[in-house]
Structures are given as C-alpha cells and as structure tokens.
Amino acid sequence: MNTRGGIRPPLRGLDNAVWHRSSYSAGNGACVEVARTEGAVAVRDSKDTGRPALAFSPQGWRAFLRAAGADRPHRS
C-alpha cells in the first residue's frame, strides 16, 4: 500500500467507524468528520458521507494537525 507523504488511499468498509465532528462546526455542513481505525485516521466530508474517506497514517495525521495549527494562536 502506498503511504507516500503519510497519505493512504481511500478506505472502504468504515460502516462501524465512530465519526467525530468538530465542536466548532457551525452546523452549515461545511465540515469534515474524523474516525480512528486500526492503523489509520479516516477523514470524510460531513455533507456527503457516502463517498470514500481519506486515510492518513497516525504520523501523517499528527503532521497535518501541527501544520494546520501553526498559524493559529493557542489557548493556555
């Protein structure tokens, strides 16, 4: 399986996954949902949950979160 750059091919078979949406979601549908699976972190569009999810390796997901939060002020 190609995991170049910490990104894996889309996952299928996530019917039993427990999906989490950000508490900061405004309820307008412009959001993603995240689920932990064995060996991967799955991400899907909350507006179209029937489409395949993207999967990141745990290391790739942590790197993404660090990069996404790099320009945001952090709360103490």
N, C-alpha and C positions, 0 to 999 in steps of 0.2 A: 504494500500500500504506500503510495507516495504521500509523504508528510512534509514536503518541501516548505520551509518557512513556517512550520508549525500549523499549517492548514491542511486538513484532511478532506477527502472527497465527501460529498453529501451523504449523510446517514439515512438509512431507512429502518423501519421496524422500531420506531420510537413510540408506539401506541401506549405503552405503560410508563413512559417517562413522566416525571413530575416537573412541570414547567413553572418557571417563576418570572413574573413581570416586575419591572422596577416600581418601587413605591412612589417614584417621581412621575410616573405616567399620568398624563393629563386626561386619559380616557378618550382621546380623539383617534385612537387606532394607530398613531404614528409611533410604534413601539416594537421592540423585539422581546422575545421570551428566551430564557436560558434554562437548560436542563443538564445535570451531570449524569453521565453514563459511565460505564466501566471503561476507563482509559481515554475518555474524551469529554469535551464540553460542547453540547449541541446548542445552536442558536437558530431561531426561526422568526419569521415575520408574524407578528400577532394578528395582522389583518387577514392573512392567508395561510392558516396553519396546516393546510393540506399539502402544501408544497414541501419538497425535501428541505431538511435542515442542513446548515453548515456544521462541520465538526472541527474543533480545534483540539490539538493536544493540550494537556494541562499547562505545559510550559508556554505554548503559543498563546493560550488564553490569558495567562498572567502577564505576558509581554504586551498583549493588546490593552489590557486594563491599565498597566503602567503608562503606556503611551497615550491612551485616551485621557488619563487624569493628569498628565504632566503640566498642562496649561491651566488647570483649574485650581483655585485656592482650596486649601484643605482645612477642614474644621479641626479644632483641637479637642 
